[in-house]
Amino acid sequence: MSLELLNTIVTRRRFLQATAAAGAAAGFGLQRTAELVPASAQAAVPAPKTTIVKNVCHQCPARCGIDVHVTDGRVHAIYGSLESPISNGKLCPKGYLGAYILYDPDRFRGPMKRTNPRKGRDEDPKFVPISWDEALQTVADRLNALRAKGESHRFALVYGRGWGASDAGLFRPFARLYGSPNVGLGHSSICADASKKAKLLQTGYYDYNAYDYAHTNYLLIFGASFLEAYRPYNYNLQVWGEMRSKSPRTRITAVDVHWNTTLAGADRALLIKPGTDGALALAIAHVILTEGLWDRNFVGDFKDGVNRFKRGEAALRAEDFEEKWVKGLVEWWNLELKDRTPQWAERVTSIPARDIVAVARELATTKPAIALFERGATAHTNGVYNGLAIHALNALIGSMFAEGGLLHHMGVPYGKLPANWEDYLDDYAKSDERRKPRIDGAGTEFLMASNQIQAIASNHLAGKPYKLDTILFYMTAPIYSQPEPRKWEEALQTMFVIDTSPFPSENAMMADLVLPDHTYLERLQTAEIYPFQGWPMATLRVPAVKPLYDTKVFGDVLIEIGKRIKGPMGEYYRKLDSTENIIRHLAKGFEENPGTNGVNGFESWKEKGCWYRKPYPWRQVRGEFYEWDGSGYNRRMTQEEVKAKLLKTPSGKFELRAGYVQDNEKYASYIEKQLGIARERVGFPQWVEPKFFGGGDLHFISPKVPLQAEGRAANLPHAIAISQPVLGGKKTVYLEIHPETAKRRGIRDGDRVRVRSEAGSIEAIARYFPGVRPDVVVLPNLHGHWAWGRWAKNRLPTGSASEVIVNRSEPISGLAAYYATKVFVEKV
Amino acid sequence: MPKWGMVIDLEKCTGCQACTVACGMENSRLPGENWQDVVFFTEGEYPSVQVKWFPRPCMHCENPSCVHVCPTRATYKTEEGFVLVDWNKCIGCKYCMIACPYGVRFYTDEKPLNPPDPRKVFRSGDAHSWNPPWKAPQEDWKHGVGIQPRGVVSKCTFCYHRVSKAPKGVADLSEHDPRTRDYTPACVVACPPTARYFGDLDNPESEVSKLIANKRGVRLLDHLGNKPQVYYLAGEGGAVPSNRAIKNS
């Protein structure tokens, strides 16, 4: 390049720059403070003001408070809110994607109806825009017609990520007033119901725990992807920094089936055979008892202080042991634990006995400590029993309600709604005819499950117990996310389908009617926090910008449909009026219960973005429970108070013999029938062989990864570009396969492979990864869309990981056994 | 006059990439144009494998190779320690990209990582290379801030548009202090485990100076003599890839 040419280029660029700077100054100049105006634009233009609006991140359930930076009506930055006790000014990587979601060019821009009656992957729905009035009236007409025929149960409202009182909170009244058991069928059975169920059995608490990580000194993690996805991810990352730099440093052991960032960051990584986490936990318990390491303050002791827990020795007498806050320890030992030696567990789990002994000693002698588990351990056919075995460790080490241990979560003292729905039930809604079984089989076929969302499609197709007529989806997309999703594609061809997502997902492609929601930065919406630090917290989404398009917040869509239902139901919804009215009524509860941050009503709630009330009122200290008296944990609680407020089991104790199932004939015989466990021992944590399906020879695991965003990052090129499940995938997501496993199948690093089970097959690029067990392949459920927008579509893998997952469930909780499929992997 | 520098504690770093995404948002980057990348790598084999990661911003070297080679003096070093690109002068010859030992520079007109090209979806009607609706309001081509024109090289500015406005004389720019939060680089503000620290390397009282002294701060590829102003703390939890290559010189 000659010097002359070079000069020309520079000159041209200078010219362009001058033009551009003027444009910039006029169009979108600056921001934070007037001082920040760049030199080039400083002189002439007044700095446009940046406002900060409080909202709540939407990309996982955690409910992190966010500061949305808006300049000239445009969102350009999102940071964690300093006022939010969960964000503390920080966010996980997903949090910063919010503006891309708002401005996604493939968003639906208003209500639409389908004009192509044929449905399928290759059918263009030929959506045409309609008015909101027509859209809502279409739904109401269908619903009124079903009700007139006595078939209101054939309307289902199926939802995923509910946020709280102003969306999911509306479902129960709607279900009862309208008269359908299928309104508000949730997705908890593809989420984490097995861990909740285990906790219900042992502590009477049907929810996730809160954990006092900041004060714990030992963390034993079973399959929870703590540094990738476990909620609240943002806070986990924050507290990881604290745990790993405080004195004493929190030691961490992590159990999983492949190396991920959690295992890499831990002090000890244990790669376990899939589905055997319960065996590991039982062996840890065995060591804790035989070595006399249990927490005597919480658990109790042998009356004469002599440890009779000797390997293989049964027939201990329960009356020789004085139990404090646990129930059934000696029975458990006699029935199960005596034989669960580390050597036995090594054969089951493949984890060396010496490691098991070391972990048991560390866990029981480092105080406080926490045993934590989630889907890795529970998304198997034996998931609840794995959970019971792991959670029992928290009793043995005395970490329940201790500082640095586990807590239960408290509800929010909201104000009353403008109307009481029970006053608006008509004779139709009250009649016995309306007590129909649910389409998903929860409570019937799945006797003990809360939900069974993954059974809806096949039950509908089989007419078991009847066929649905109309289905409305909110915040869930089963065609992508559920096992055997093609069943849903088939089922939705035979129903009138209403989708409410703002995004053109696979589900929406099957819709007859699209009623698009706002994206979260446009919404006014409540979101009560997930279990976090125990104390109650209610967060609020405040619209950062006016809705970009002709969309409507889902809560208002439901209320508007309700208003159009004939009879007293319509009257109830006219009283509710709108979600904003509901939220203003809820906020009245804060007048009597002002938050720790001074929030005492709607306006201050909007300003701060959250209401919370610290401290957590209860603590267990060396085997005694205390209540906060305003200055400290000083008021000792009686056994009755502990039972009423914390350990809500039949005995008021942590039940190693779970009365919830052991003393319930129906449940006990159900479990006996489903899992082949003798009914006299159903209530005890025990080893239950996991079952595997699909016919293949390699375990197929689809973990969650940091950029996954519950699927909401599907069409974001920024998220796609850095989706980095361990090995990096800037365009795709790789199938992690051990090099030896791959070589035996003639697969080279980077080959395109077919992953096949009896349920289906998809193709992906194989990546050699020496950190995955040789009997396991790993493929996060990421990418592989055939809809969802221009960036989401048509990238490898050829389908969602769900397509090869056999639709089988853990029988007690109904949790989809996501990790119970075995596949074949072969070169394409 | 401060000499701004960064300390990254690898023991606390979780490899979450919040820094990468926040940087992209704050600086209106294209997908994959990761001014602040996190590089993942593995060593060993099951059951004793090591999975590691390494967060890598521009090192804002005291002795920057890129500045030495730039034919138009578009790349320059400021008195406060920033290494910046003046987009009015850059001719996109990429010589700096070859000279930089840390691989932290980006040419604007690369092929899109995942089509369709966001520059065509959010097309610019003027000299900017694209015009996304979420673009940040700040623009300062002399310091390589904002959406760049076509045909230039871009890089991490240490968030010049924030840091350069910091109150005079402060030793530390901490995101936890509301008084300095707005002047702190986006990746530091974003880092959930607080693995990043930013401050004045010339001030012995600054947190960064103390961390480097107390926790044995090291620099990436130190033997090359570039003298980065980004230091790493390896602690027990992380490894600086270059450590094995360090030679006594």
Interface residues (C-beta under 8 A of the other chain):
Chain A: M1 L6 I9 V10 R13 R14 L16 Q17 T19 A20 A21 G23 A24 F28 G29 L30 Q31 R32 T33 E35 L36 P38 A39 S40 A41 P48 T50 T71 D72 R74 V75 H76 A77 I78 Y79 G80 L82 G89 K90 L91 C92 P93 K94 G95 Y96 L97 A99 Y100 L102 Y103 P105 L227 N234 L237 Q238 W240 G241 E242 R244 S245 W259 N260 T261 L263 A264 G265 L271 P706 L707 P717 H718 A719 I720 A721 I722 Q724 V726 L727 G728 K730 K731 H738 P739 F769 P770 G771 V772 R773 P774 R790 W791 R795
Chain B: D9 E11 K12 T14 G15 C16 Q17 A18 T20 V21 A22 G24 M25 E26 S28 P31 G32 N34 V38 F40 T42 G44 E45 Y46 P47 V49 Q50 V51 K52 W53 P71 T72 W87 N88 K89 C90 I91 C93 P112 L113 N114 P116 P118 V121 F122 D126 A127 H128 P132 P133 W134 K135 A136 P137 Q138 E139 D140 W141 K142 H143 V145 G146 P149 H161 R162 K165 E175 H176 P178 R181 D182 V189 A190 C191 P192 P193 T194 A195 G237
